Amino acid sequence: MTTLQDCRARDAQDPLRSLREHFTLPDGTLYLDGNSLGALPRAAPARVAQVVAQEWGQDLITSWNKAGWVDLPARLGDQFAPWIGAGQGQVVFTDTTSINLFKVLTAAARVARADAPQRTRVVSERSNFPTDLYIAQSVCEQHGLQLALVEPDEIDAELQAGDVAILLLTHVNYRTGAMHDMAAVTARAHAHGALCVWDLCHSAGAVPVDLLGADADYAVGCGYKYLNGGPGAPAFVWAHPRLAGRFAQPLSGWFGHAAPFAFTPDYQPAPGIGRYLCGTQPILSLSALQCGLDVFSAAELLGGMAALRAKSLALTDLFIELVETHCAGHGLALATPREHALRGSQVSLTRDENAYAIVQALIARGVVGDFRKGDGGAGLHKDILRFGFTPLYTRFEDVWRAAQHLREVLETGEWQRPQFHQINAVT
Ligand SMILES: *Cc1c(COP(=O)(O)O)cnc(C)c1O
């Protein structure tokens, strides 16, 4: 059985241990929620202050050129592209995941309507993140398509029906942490004539992603989760080069124009992914995000994604082992797949009752995970206690301590205190 000493020894030997220094983490907190809001990069406060004081305060409008504000979305896209298997000039950071999803789903709907008008359905998972489903509903209404929501094991049968225009999937499920085989699923979608749109919110920066290798069609992902870009950080959007230039996106704003400063009255989309920009970009937020992406550049020198993935799996394996050995008999069940190839960078536990109060009791002890509500259904759809393990800054010792706190909360029944049962606005 793994001991605290073993965990400390693993931390001492961890090739990525220096990356924790790139973050400011509050004392006394075990932060296991980097998959909801990433930690603060140490460089971000000074960087944002400099952009405010110098680039905005002193250099004012000249900073669009002088400080390179105008191409920041594309520069950050190029900086991060290798981490998702995308090429240079194929990614921009802009807007939110929800908005980017609206753009790519609309683009995909237009491609599908033009190439295969008999295809009238968009398929996604019932357990997909709700905003993805809400956006898909809107796009379907606008383009005369029907949205079908299924369980993961029903996707193949849906594709075989032959009328699927778009398959919209989130690579790593936000509740269970289950991961799809992107290349295999994309190949099956293509074999049945469907376009494949991937949401990478819980995978970008946390697990290996190879969009070009998987021959994906479109992808979007989050800047404030594993990328540590700050609350509401700009998200990213990617379209395969064969599709990027094919249709104008629906939010045809001037920053996506081929020549925004020509001020012509008619819209001419920029070539490629540049057209996925809409209006004036949030420079302060992009500047903070850059500090998060810079940590990945540092990680590249320490083994890159292979090293991050190895550590992430070691962390999640350890947490599963410790929960199963130390917290047995308290009604917890594992919702996250044990098989490495099917697991993202989180561990989700289900419990029939009081999952919310247990999470609250842990937070009161400084162990920050989160609760995700089920829909009352069986299996996949139970209430969840969710723990994210960001390999950039989580230590093996943290995993040990988190598991001990969980054991104590369960053994003492601390979660029964009334204050842990009050439901907050943001859970
Ligand atoms: C976090 C998350 C989002 C968030 O979308 P926003 O537009 O940033 O609010 C969307 N989809 C998935 C799958 C997510 O995990």
The ligand as a Tripos MOL2 file, in Angstrom:
@<TRIPOS>MOLECULE
LIG
   15    15     1     0     0
SMALL
NO_CHARGES

@<TRIPOS>ATOM
      1 C1        -16.2360   24.3600  -19.4690 C.3       1 LIG1
      2 C2        -16.9370   23.8860  -20.6810 C.ar      1 LIG1
      3 C3        -17.5760   24.8000  -21.5050 C.ar      1 LIG1
      4 C4        -17.6080   26.2440  -21.1130 C.3       1 LIG1
      5 O1        -18.1190   27.0730  -22.0760 O.3       1 LIG1
      6 P1        -18.0560   28.6540  -21.8540 P.3       1 LIG1
      7 O2        -18.5880   29.2060  -23.0850 O.co2     1 LIG1
      8 O3        -16.6320   28.9910  -21.5550 O.co2     1 LIG1
      9 O4        -18.8660   28.9730  -20.6530 O.co2     1 LIG1
     10 C5        -18.1820   24.3250  -22.6500 C.ar      1 LIG1
     11 N1        -18.1440   23.0000  -22.9660 N.ar      1 LIG1
     12 C6        -17.5270   22.0980  -22.1750 C.ar      1 LIG1
     13 C7        -17.5030   20.6620  -22.5630 C.3       1 LIG1
     14 C8        -16.9220   22.5160  -21.0040 C.ar      1 LIG1
     15 O5        -16.3320   21.6300  -20.2210 O.3       1 LIG1
@<TRIPOS>BOND
     1     1     2 1
     2     2     3 ar
     3     2    14 ar
     4     3     4 1
     5     3    10 ar
     6     4     5 1
     7     5     6 1
     8     6     7 2
     9     6     8 1
    10     6     9 1
    11    10    11 ar
    12    11    12 ar
    13    12    13 1
    14    12    14 ar
    15    14    15 1
@<TRIPOS>SUBSTRUCTURE
     1 LIG1         1 GROUP 0 **** ****
